[in-house]
Amino acid sequence: MESTYLGRSQEPIAHYHPEQAEDFFVIEGALTVMMNGFIRVYRSGEGFHVPKGTVHSMWNATNGRTVMNWQVRPALDTEYLLETTAGLAAAGRTSSSGKPSLLQIALIGNRFRRVFRLAKPPYIVQRILFSLLTPFAILTGHKAIYRKYID
């Protein structure tokens, strides 16, 4: 994939991928990366590897844009996660910082637990909380995947 981060993007929530490794290469600009509690800035021409299970987040702390190449192995259903969350954001169904509601997060967290997990709270707490919230999320019309957002 190729991703573009606009200047002064917000740091996303720390997360990890339990079954996937990621490789990033900065094509243009600079990318700030928090990995395992350490922060480093990668600049154009530099790359880095995120092993599976490694807590991380990344953002553009500069005024210019950052463009990077991004590979996830194995891909699993990461594409559907990204299309779903991007679709929710484009439809105005997230906060101003791009975060879905807690009920939406519960469904997404359950559906995509093989490809994406929040760093906190502990995973067992997430599983319990998401399982308790799932019936309420469904009753209020939320879905784990919205077919209209899937390409």
C-alpha positions as CSV (number, residue, x, y, z in Angstrom):
1,M,0.0,0.0,0.0
2,E,1.0,3.6,-0.3
3,S,-0.2,5.9,2.4
4,T,0.0,9.7,2.7
5,Y,0.0,11.5,6.1
6,L,-0.9,15.1,6.0
7,G,1.1,17.5,8.1
8,R,0.6,17.5,11.9
9,S,-1.5,14.3,11.9
10,Q,-2.5,13.0,15.3
11,E,-0.8,10.1,17.0
12,P,-3.2,7.2,16.6
13,I,-3.9,4.8,19.4
14,A,-1.1,2.3,20.2
15,H,-1.9,-1.1,18.7
16,Y,-0.4,-4.4,17.5
17,H,-1.0,-7.1,15.0
18,P,-0.9,-10.5,16.6
19,E,-0.4,-12.5,13.4
20,Q,1.3,-10.0,11.1
21,A,4.5,-8.2,10.5
22,E,4.7,-4.9,8.8
23,D,7.4,-3.2,6.7
24,F,7.5,0.5,6.0
25,F,9.6,2.7,3.7
26,V,9.3,6.5,3.8
27,I,9.2,7.8,0.3
28,E,8.7,11.5,1.1
29,G,8.8,13.5,4.3
30,A,9.3,12.2,7.8
31,L,7.3,9.7,10.0
32,T,7.4,9.7,13.8
33,V,7.1,6.1,15.1
34,M,6.5,4.9,18.6
35,M,7.5,1.3,18.9
36,N,7.7,-0.6,22.2
37,G,7.6,2.7,24.1
38,F,10.5,4.3,22.1
39,I,10.1,7.2,19.6
40,R,12.1,7.5,16.5
41,V,11.7,9.7,13.4
42,Y,12.2,8.0,10.0
43,R,13.0,10.2,7.0
44,S,12.7,9.9,3.2
45,G,14.8,6.9,2.1
46,E,14.6,5.1,5.4
47,G,12.6,2.0,6.3
48,F,11.7,-0.1,9.3
49,H,10.2,-3.4,10.3
50,V,7.5,-4.0,12.9
51,P,7.5,-7.6,14.0
52,K,4.1,-9.3,14.8
53,G,2.9,-8.6,18.3
54,T,4.9,-5.3,18.6
55,V,3.0,-2.3,20.0
56,H,3.4,0.7,17.8
57,S,1.8,3.9,16.4
58,M,3.0,6.4,13.8
59,W,2.1,9.9,12.7
60,N,3.5,12.9,10.8
61,A,4.7,15.5,13.3
62,T,6.0,17.8,10.5
63,N,4.2,20.6,8.6
64,G,4.7,18.9,5.2
65,R,3.2,15.6,4.0
66,T,4.7,12.2,4.4
67,V,4.3,9.4,1.9
68,M,5.2,5.8,2.7
69,N,5.1,2.4,1.3
70,W,3.5,-0.1,3.6
71,Q,3.4,-3.9,3.5
72,V,1.6,-6.3,5.8
73,R,2.4,-10.0,5.8
74,P,0.3,-12.1,5.8
75,A,-2.4,-9.7,4.6
76,L,-5.3,-11.7,6.0
77,D,-8.3,-9.4,6.0
78,T,-6.5,-6.1,6.7
79,E,-8.0,-4.6,3.5
80,Y,-11.5,-4.9,4.9
81,L,-10.5,-3.4,8.2
82,L,-8.9,-0.4,6.4
83,E,-11.8,0.0,4.0
84,T,-14.3,-0.2,6.9
85,T,-12.6,2.4,9.1
86,A,-11.9,4.7,6.2
87,G,-15.5,4.4,5.1
88,L,-16.8,5.3,8.5
89,A,-14.5,8.3,8.6
90,A,-15.5,9.5,5.2
91,A,-19.2,9.1,6.1
92,G,-18.7,11.3,9.2
93,R,-19.3,8.3,11.6
94,T,-16.2,9.0,13.7
95,S,-15.1,11.7,16.0
96,S,-13.1,14.7,14.7
97,S,-9.9,12.7,15.5
98,G,-11.2,9.7,13.4
99,K,-12.2,7.4,16.2
100,P,-15.4,5.4,15.9
101,S,-17.8,5.1,18.8
102,L,-17.2,2.5,21.5
103,L,-20.0,0.3,20.2
104,Q,-18.4,0.5,16.7
105,I,-15.0,-0.3,18.2
106,A,-16.4,-3.3,19.9
107,L,-17.7,-4.8,16.7
108,I,-14.6,-4.0,14.7
109,G,-12.4,-5.3,17.6
110,N,-14.2,-8.6,17.6
111,R,-14.3,-9.0,13.8
112,F,-10.7,-8.0,13.1
113,R,-9.0,-9.4,16.3
114,R,-6.6,-11.5,14.1
115,V,-5.2,-8.3,12.4
116,F,-5.6,-5.5,14.9
117,R,-5.6,-5.2,18.7
118,L,-5.4,-2.2,21.0
119,A,-2.4,-2.1,23.2
120,K,-4.6,-1.2,26.2
121,P,-6.5,-2.4,28.1
122,P,-5.2,-6.0,28.3
123,Y,-6.6,-8.2,25.5
124,I,-8.7,-10.3,27.8
125,V,-10.4,-7.2,29.1
126,Q,-11.0,-6.1,25.5
127,R,-12.6,-9.5,24.7
128,I,-14.9,-9.4,27.7
129,L,-15.9,-5.7,27.1
130,F,-16.4,-6.1,23.4
131,S,-18.5,-9.3,23.9
132,L,-20.7,-7.5,26.4
133,L,-21.1,-4.5,24.1
134,T,-21.8,-6.5,20.9
135,P,-25.6,-7.0,21.4
136,F,-26.1,-3.3,22.1
137,A,-24.0,-2.4,19.1
138,I,-26.1,-4.6,16.8
139,L,-29.4,-3.4,18.3
140,T,-28.4,0.2,17.6
141,G,-27.6,-0.6,13.9
142,H,-23.8,-0.9,14.0
143,K,-22.0,-3.5,11.9
144,A,-18.5,-4.9,11.9
145,I,-18.3,-4.5,8.1
146,Y,-20.3,-2.2,5.9
147,R,-20.5,-3.7,2.4
148,K,-20.9,-0.2,0.9
149,Y,-17.4,0.7,2.1
150,I,-15.7,-2.5,0.8
151,D,-14.1,-2.2,-2.6
